[in-house]
Amino acid sequence: MAEVYTRAPVRLEGKYGAILVCWVLGNGCLFSWNSMLTIQDYYVALFPNYHPSRVLTLIYQPFALGTLAMLAYNEAKINTRKRNLFGYSLFFIATFIVLLLDLATSGKGGLGSFIGICVISGAFGVADAHVQGGMIGDLSFMLPEFLQSFLAGLAASGALTSLLRLITKAAFENSQDGLRKGAILFFAISTLFELLCVLLYAFVFPKLPIVKYYRAKAASEGSKTVASDLAAAGVYKQGPETKNEHDPQQVERLNNKELLLQNIDYAIDLFLIYALTLSIFPGFLSEDTGSHSLGSWYALVLIAMYNVWDLIGRYIPLIKCLKLESRKGLMVVILLRSLFVPAFYFTAKYGDQGWMIMLTSLLGLSNGHLTVCVLTCAPKGTRAKCTRKSSSFVSFRRYICWCNSRLVVAYRQRLV
């Protein structure tokens, strides 16, 4: 029987279940791509003449950026449920194809296999643009804890893949064909995980009472992109609406320029956060750290420490007194992060591995903390029917920064 949600529930039923589902969905957004990044040593060994560590990233980012640009521009016309389901389904299919490709070629390299991996990398970019932008917009008009949990899941995917990489490196280091076994294990886990995300988003998340309430509220405020989400949960509008132009519930949508100007400082914040972070991680940490007692484990340990502290940083805003909400305060703290550049330079030149590990941990902690603060504050003051587009613009700006930073790193690698 169809339900009608017109009032806030006495208790927000399903809150903690929704937080858990958001965390898993956040993981699924980057788990496959992080798995591909984490097994770069396997692809370098498999395709030594094609520079996969550079090429795969350069393919991924333009596909993600271009797709997100089109989705952000046409946000008002896009069915959010179909968008997110398409993204998670594409992640599942592409990850499964990686497994099939490796098994079909028996782990042999060659131009054909490399082209197949490149196509899959582009598919990951398209899927990420659908899911990450769609989910951030979807969660932005719900409880801030939902968006925080989703963003924490994004960081957790990096921490989990780093942990798996350390385990498989230790387990298969001395075995025959150990790199390939580790790669197959990574993508088998990723395939199952992406299938779980498809099922959770399709059948579990939309039926949680608290999610039904916030989507029904968004629909009452004029959002047209939640209709299929509500229908999937058996929630329908109560009769036809009469539009009153004096009703604050029926304010007109802001256009693209107005939304961008309204959120320009948040867009600059994210640009500065990721411009600094990606100028150091992972390229500098992987290449410019010198020789240390940890040997080949050193770069893996640094990347793992970054991912773990990035995850911890995304939970800090749950402590109200530590959450930055002032727009000026956020800008000042983000500008102060530029001190990381000379700090890393002098530590790499004169410090030992302990100082570098500590500095890398602080970089991850500040990146996670500030990212959540910006993205949870940005949609405030915007009605539900503009919230998705506002979040999409902020996410789009982050992707521009990410793409530019990776191009700079790749160019620097080419000069080395």
C-alpha positions as CSV (number, residue, x, y, z in Angstrom):
1,M,0.0,0.0,0.0
2,A,1.3,3.5,-0.8
3,E,2.4,5.6,2.1
4,V,2.3,9.4,2.4
5,Y,4.9,11.2,4.6
6,T,3.7,14.7,5.5
7,R,5.2,15.2,9.0
8,A,8.5,14.5,10.6
9,P,8.5,11.1,12.4
10,V,8.4,11.1,16.2
11,R,11.7,9.2,16.2
12,L,14.1,9.1,13.3
13,E,13.8,5.4,12.7
14,G,16.6,3.8,10.7
15,K,19.1,6.6,11.3
16,Y,22.0,4.3,12.3
17,G,21.1,1.8,9.6
18,A,21.2,4.6,7.0
19,I,24.6,5.8,8.4
20,L,26.0,2.3,7.9
21,V,24.6,2.0,4.4
22,C,26.0,5.4,3.5
23,W,29.4,4.3,4.7
24,V,29.3,1.1,2.6
25,L,28.0,3.1,-0.5
26,G,30.9,5.5,0.0
27,N,33.3,2.6,0.0
28,G,31.8,1.2,-3.2
29,C,32.3,4.6,-4.9
30,L,36.1,4.3,-5.0
31,F,36.9,0.7,-3.9
32,S,37.4,-0.6,-7.5
33,W,39.5,2.4,-8.6
34,N,41.6,2.2,-5.4
35,S,42.2,-1.5,-6.0
36,M,43.5,-0.7,-9.5
37,L,45.8,2.0,-8.1
38,T,47.0,-0.3,-5.3
39,I,48.1,-3.1,-7.7
40,Q,50.1,-0.7,-9.9
41,D,53.2,-2.9,-9.2
42,Y,51.4,-5.8,-11.0
43,Y,50.5,-3.7,-14.0
44,V,54.0,-2.2,-14.2
45,A,55.4,-5.8,-14.3
46,L,52.7,-6.8,-16.8
47,F,53.0,-3.8,-19.1
48,P,56.6,-2.5,-18.6
49,N,56.6,-0.5,-21.9
50,Y,53.2,1.3,-21.5
51,H,53.6,3.2,-18.2
52,P,50.3,2.1,-16.7
53,S,50.9,4.1,-13.5
54,R,50.6,7.3,-15.5
55,V,48.3,6.3,-18.4
56,L,45.5,4.8,-16.3
57,T,45.1,7.9,-14.2
58,L,45.3,10.2,-17.2
59,I,42.5,8.2,-18.8
60,Y,40.3,8.0,-15.7
61,Q,40.2,11.7,-14.8
62,P,39.0,13.2,-18.2
63,F,36.2,10.6,-18.4
64,A,35.2,11.4,-14.8
65,L,35.4,15.2,-15.3
66,G,33.6,15.3,-18.6
67,T,30.8,13.0,-17.4
68,L,30.3,15.1,-14.2
69,A,30.2,18.3,-16.2
70,M,27.4,17.0,-18.4
71,L,25.5,15.6,-15.3
72,A,25.9,18.9,-13.4
73,Y,24.6,20.9,-16.3
74,N,21.5,18.7,-16.8
75,E,21.0,17.9,-13.1
76,A,17.4,19.1,-13.0
77,K,16.4,16.6,-15.7
78,I,18.2,13.5,-14.4
79,N,16.5,10.7,-12.5
80,T,18.7,10.4,-9.4
81,R,17.8,6.8,-8.7
82,K,18.7,5.7,-12.2
83,R,21.9,7.7,-12.2
84,N,23.2,6.1,-9.0
85,L,22.1,2.6,-10.0
86,F,23.8,3.0,-13.3
87,G,27.0,4.1,-11.6
88,Y,27.1,1.2,-9.1
89,S,26.1,-1.3,-11.8
90,L,28.9,0.0,-14.1
91,F,31.4,-0.4,-11.2
92,F,30.3,-4.0,-10.7
93,I,30.4,-4.9,-14.5
94,A,33.7,-3.2,-15.1
95,T,35.4,-4.8,-12.1
96,F,34.1,-8.2,-13.1
97,I,35.5,-7.6,-16.7
98,V,38.9,-7.0,-15.2
99,L,38.8,-10.4,-13.6
100,L,37.6,-12.0,-16.9
101,L,40.3,-10.2,-18.9
102,D,43.0,-11.4,-16.6
103,L,41.7,-15.0,-16.6
104,A,41.2,-15.0,-20.4
105,T,44.7,-13.9,-21.1
106,S,46.3,-16.0,-18.3
107,G,47.9,-12.9,-16.9
108,K,49.9,-12.2,-20.0
109,G,50.6,-8.7,-21.1
110,G,50.4,-7.2,-24.6
111,L,48.9,-4.2,-26.3
112,G,45.4,-5.8,-26.5
113,S,45.2,-6.4,-22.8
114,F,46.5,-3.0,-22.0
115,I,43.9,-1.3,-24.2
116,G,41.2,-3.4,-22.4
117,I,42.5,-2.1,-19.0
118,C,42.5,1.4,-20.3
119,V,38.9,1.1,-21.4
120,I,37.9,-0.2,-18.0
121,S,39.8,2.7,-16.4
122,G,37.6,5.1,-18.4
123,A,34.5,3.2,-17.3
124,F,35.5,3.6,-13.7
125,G,35.7,7.4,-14.3
126,V,32.2,7.4,-15.8
127,A,30.8,5.4,-12.9
128,D,32.5,7.5,-10.3
129,A,31.1,10.7,-11.8
130,H,27.6,9.2,-11.7
131,V,27.8,7.9,-8.2
132,Q,29.9,10.4,-6.3
133,G,28.1,13.5,-7.6
134,G,24.6,11.8,-7.4
135,M,25.1,10.5,-3.9
136,I,26.6,13.8,-2.5
137,G,23.6,15.6,-3.9
138,D,21.1,13.0,-2.7
139,L,22.5,13.1,0.8
140,S,23.0,16.9,1.1
141,F,19.3,17.5,2.0
142,M,19.3,14.8,4.6
143,L,21.1,14.6,8.0
144,P,24.7,15.9,7.9
145,E,25.7,12.6,9.5
146,F,24.7,10.7,6.3
147,L,27.0,12.8,4.0
148,Q,29.8,12.6,6.6
149,S,29.4,8.8,6.7
150,F,29.5,8.6,2.9
151,L,32.6,10.8,2.7
152,A,34.2,8.6,5.4
153,G,33.4,5.6,3.3
154,L,35.3,7.2,0.4
155,A,38.4,7.4,2.6
156,A,37.8,4.0,4.1
157,S,38.1,2.5,0.6
158,G,41.6,3.7,0.4
159,A,42.5,2.5,3.9
160,L,41.0,-1.0,3.2
161,T,42.7,-1.4,-0.1
162,S,46.0,-0.3,1.4
163,L,45.5,-2.9,4.2
164,L,44.7,-5.6,1.7
165,R,47.7,-4.7,-0.3
166,L,50.0,-5.0,2.7
167,I,48.5,-8.4,3.6
168,T,48.7,-9.8,0.1
169,K,52.3,-8.5,-0.4
170,A,53.3,-10.3,2.8
171,A,51.3,-13.4,1.9
172,F,52.4,-13.8,-1.7
173,E,55.8,-12.1,-1.7
174,N,57.8,-15.3,-1.9
175,S,55.3,-17.4,-3.9
176,Q,55.3,-18.0,-7.6
177,D,53.1,-15.6,-9.6
178,G,52.4,-13.7,-6.3
179,L,51.6,-10.4,-7.9
180,R,48.9,-11.9,-10.1
181,K,47.3,-13.8,-7.2
182,G,47.2,-10.6,-5.2
183,A,45.6,-8.7,-8.1
184,I,42.9,-11.5,-8.7
185,L,42.1,-11.4,-4.9
186,F,41.7,-7.6,-5.0
187,F,39.3,-7.6,-7.9
188,A,37.3,-10.6,-6.7
189,I,36.7,-8.8,-3.4
190,S,35.9,-5.6,-5.3
191,T,33.4,-7.3,-7.6
192,L,31.5,-8.8,-4.7
193,F,31.6,-5.4,-2.9
194,E,30.2,-3.5,-5.8
195,L,27.4,-6.1,-6.2
196,L,26.6,-5.5,-2.5
197,C,26.4,-1.7,-3.2
198,V,24.0,-2.2,-6.1
199,L,21.7,-4.3,-3.9
200,L,21.9,-1.9,-0.9
201,Y,21.0,1.2,-3.0
202,A,18.3,-0.5,-5.0
203,F,16.4,-2.4,-2.2
204,V,17.5,-1.3,1.3
205,F,18.4,2.4,1.3
206,P,15.2,3.8,-0.2
207,K,13.0,1.9,2.2
208,L,14.5,3.2,5.4
209,P,11.9,5.4,7.2
210,I,14.2,8.3,7.7
211,V,15.3,8.3,4.1
212,K,11.6,8.2,3.0
213,Y,10.9,11.2,5.2
214,Y,13.7,13.4,3.8
215,R,12.9,12.5,0.2
216,A,9.3,13.3,0.7
217,K,10.3,16.6,2.3
218,A,12.5,17.4,-0.7
219,A,9.6,16.6,-3.1
220,S,7.3,19.0,-1.1
221,E,9.9,21.7,-1.6
222,G,9.9,21.3,-5.3
223,S,12.6,18.7,-6.1
224,K,11.6,16.7,-9.2
225,T,14.5,14.2,-9.1
226,V,13.3,12.1,-6.2
227,A,10.1,10.8,-7.7
228,S,11.4,7.4,-8.6
229,D,13.2,7.0,-5.3
230,L,9.9,7.6,-3.5
231,A,8.0,5.3,-5.8
232,A,10.6,2.6,-5.1
233,A,9.8,2.9,-1.4
234,G,6.0,3.1,-2.0
235,V,5.7,6.8,-1.2
236,Y,3.6,9.1,-3.4
237,K,2.6,12.7,-3.2
238,Q,-0.8,13.4,-1.6
239,G,-2.8,14.8,-4.5
240,P,-1.9,17.5,-7.0
241,E,0.0,20.6,-5.9
242,T,-1.1,24.2,-6.6
243,K,1.8,26.5,-7.2
244,N,1.8,29.7,-5.3
245,E,4.5,32.1,-6.3
246,H,4.4,33.9,-2.9
247,D,4.9,30.6,-1.1
248,P,8.5,30.3,0.2
249,Q,8.2,26.5,-0.5
250,Q,7.9,27.3,-4.2
251,V,10.8,29.6,-4.8
252,E,12.4,29.4,-8.2
253,R,15.5,27.3,-8.8
254,L,18.7,29.3,-8.9
255,N,20.4,29.2,-12.3
256,N,23.9,27.8,-12.8
257,K,25.7,31.2,-12.4
258,E,23.8,32.1,-9.3
259,L,24.6,28.8,-7.6
260,L,28.2,29.0,-8.6
261,L,28.6,32.5,-7.2
262,Q,26.7,31.5,-4.0
263,N,29.2,28.6,-3.4
264,I,32.4,30.1,-5.0
265,D,34.3,30.2,-1.7
266,Y,33.5,26.5,-1.0
267,A,34.6,25.6,-4.6
268,I,37.9,27.5,-4.0
269,D,38.3,25.7,-0.6
270,L,38.1,22.3,-2.3
271,F,40.4,23.3,-5.1
272,L,43.1,24.4,-2.6
273,I,42.6,21.3,-0.4
274,Y,43.1,18.9,-3.3
275,A,45.7,20.9,-5.2
276,L,48.0,20.7,-2.2
277,T,47.2,17.1,-1.2
278,L,47.6,15.7,-4.8
279,S,50.8,17.6,-5.3
280,I,52.2,15.5,-2.5
281,F,50.1,12.3,-2.5
282,P,50.8,9.8,-3.9
283,G,53.4,10.9,-6.4
284,F,55.9,12.6,-4.0
285,L,55.5,9.9,-1.4
286,S,56.1,7.2,-3.9
287,E,59.1,8.7,-5.7
288,D,60.9,11.4,-3.7
289,T,61.3,9.8,-0.3
290,G,64.9,8.5,-0.7
291,S,66.3,5.3,0.7
292,H,65.2,4.0,4.1
293,S,65.4,0.9,6.2
294,L,61.9,-0.1,5.3
295,G,63.0,-0.6,1.7
296,S,60.2,-1.4,-0.8
297,W,57.7,-1.3,2.1
298,Y,58.4,2.4,2.7
299,A,56.1,3.9,0.1
300,L,53.3,1.4,0.9
301,V,53.5,2.4,4.6
302,L,53.4,6.1,3.8
303,I,50.3,5.6,1.5
304,A,48.6,3.4,4.1
305,M,49.2,6.0,6.9
306,Y,47.8,8.7,4.7
307,N,44.7,6.7,4.0
308,V,44.1,5.7,7.6
309,W,44.5,9.2,9.0
310,D,42.3,10.6,6.1
311,L,39.6,8.2,7.3
312,I,40.1,9.3,10.9
313,G,39.9,13.0,9.9
314,R,36.5,12.4,8.3
315,Y,35.0,11.4,11.6
316,I,36.4,14.4,13.6
317,P,33.5,16.7,12.5
318,L,31.1,14.5,14.4
319,I,32.6,16.2,17.5
320,K,30.7,19.5,17.3
321,C,33.4,21.7,18.9
322,L,35.9,20.5,16.3
323,K,33.8,21.0,13.2
324,L,34.7,24.1,11.3
325,E,31.5,25.9,10.0
326,S,32.8,29.5,9.5
327,R,33.4,30.2,5.9
328,K,36.3,32.6,6.7
329,G,37.7,30.1,9.3
330,L,37.7,27.3,6.7
331,M,39.6,29.5,4.2
332,V,42.2,30.5,6.7
333,V,42.9,27.0,7.8
334,I,43.1,25.7,4.3
335,L,45.6,28.4,3.3
336,L,47.7,27.5,6.3
337,R,48.0,24.0,4.9
338,S,50.4,25.4,2.3
339,L,53.1,25.1,5.0
340,F,53.0,21.4,4.2
341,V,55.0,22.1,1.1
342,P,58.2,23.4,2.7
343,A,57.7,20.9,5.6
344,F,57.7,17.9,3.2
345,Y,60.7,19.3,1.2
346,F,62.9,19.7,4.3
347,T,61.8,16.5,5.9
348,A,62.6,14.5,2.7
349,K,66.0,16.2,2.5
350,Y,67.1,16.2,6.1
351,G,64.6,14.2,8.2
352,D,64.3,10.5,8.9
353,Q,61.4,8.1,8.1
354,G,59.7,8.7,11.4
355,W,59.2,12.4,10.7
356,M,58.0,11.7,7.2
357,I,55.4,9.2,8.5
358,M,54.2,11.7,11.0
359,L,53.9,14.5,8.4
360,T,52.1,12.2,6.0
361,S,49.6,11.3,8.8
362,L,48.9,15.0,9.4
363,L,48.4,15.6,5.7
364,G,45.8,12.8,5.6
365,L,44.1,14.0,8.8
366,S,43.7,17.6,7.6
367,N,42.6,16.5,4.1
368,G,39.8,14.3,5.5
369,H,38.7,16.8,8.2
370,L,38.5,19.8,5.9
371,T,36.8,17.9,3.0
372,V,33.9,16.8,5.3
373,C,33.6,20.3,6.8
374,V,33.4,22.0,3.4
375,L,31.0,19.4,1.8
376,T,28.6,19.3,4.8
377,C,28.5,23.1,5.1
378,A,28.2,23.9,1.4
379,P,24.5,22.9,0.8
380,K,23.3,24.9,3.8
381,G,20.9,27.7,3.0
382,T,19.8,26.1,-0.2
383,R,16.4,24.6,-0.8
384,A,16.2,20.9,-1.7
385,K,15.5,21.5,-5.4
386,C,18.8,23.5,-5.6
387,T,20.8,21.4,-3.2
388,R,21.7,18.7,-5.7
389,K,23.0,21.2,-8.2
390,S,24.9,23.2,-5.5
391,S,26.6,20.0,-4.4
392,S,27.3,19.0,-8.0
393,F,29.1,22.3,-8.7
394,V,31.3,21.9,-5.6
395,S,32.1,18.3,-6.6
396,F,32.8,19.4,-10.2
397,R,35.3,21.9,-8.9
398,R,37.0,19.2,-6.9
399,Y,37.3,17.0,-10.0
400,I,38.8,19.9,-12.0
401,C,41.5,20.3,-9.3
402,W,42.0,16.6,-9.1
403,C,42.5,16.3,-12.9
404,N,44.8,19.3,-13.1
405,S,47.0,18.0,-10.2
406,R,47.3,14.5,-11.7
407,L,48.3,16.0,-15.0
408,V,51.0,18.0,-13.2
409,V,52.3,14.9,-11.4
410,A,52.3,12.9,-14.6
411,Y,54.2,15.6,-16.4
412,R,56.8,15.7,-13.6
413,Q,57.1,11.9,-13.8
414,R,57.8,12.2,-17.5
415,L,60.7,14.6,-16.8
416,V,62.3,12.2,-14.2
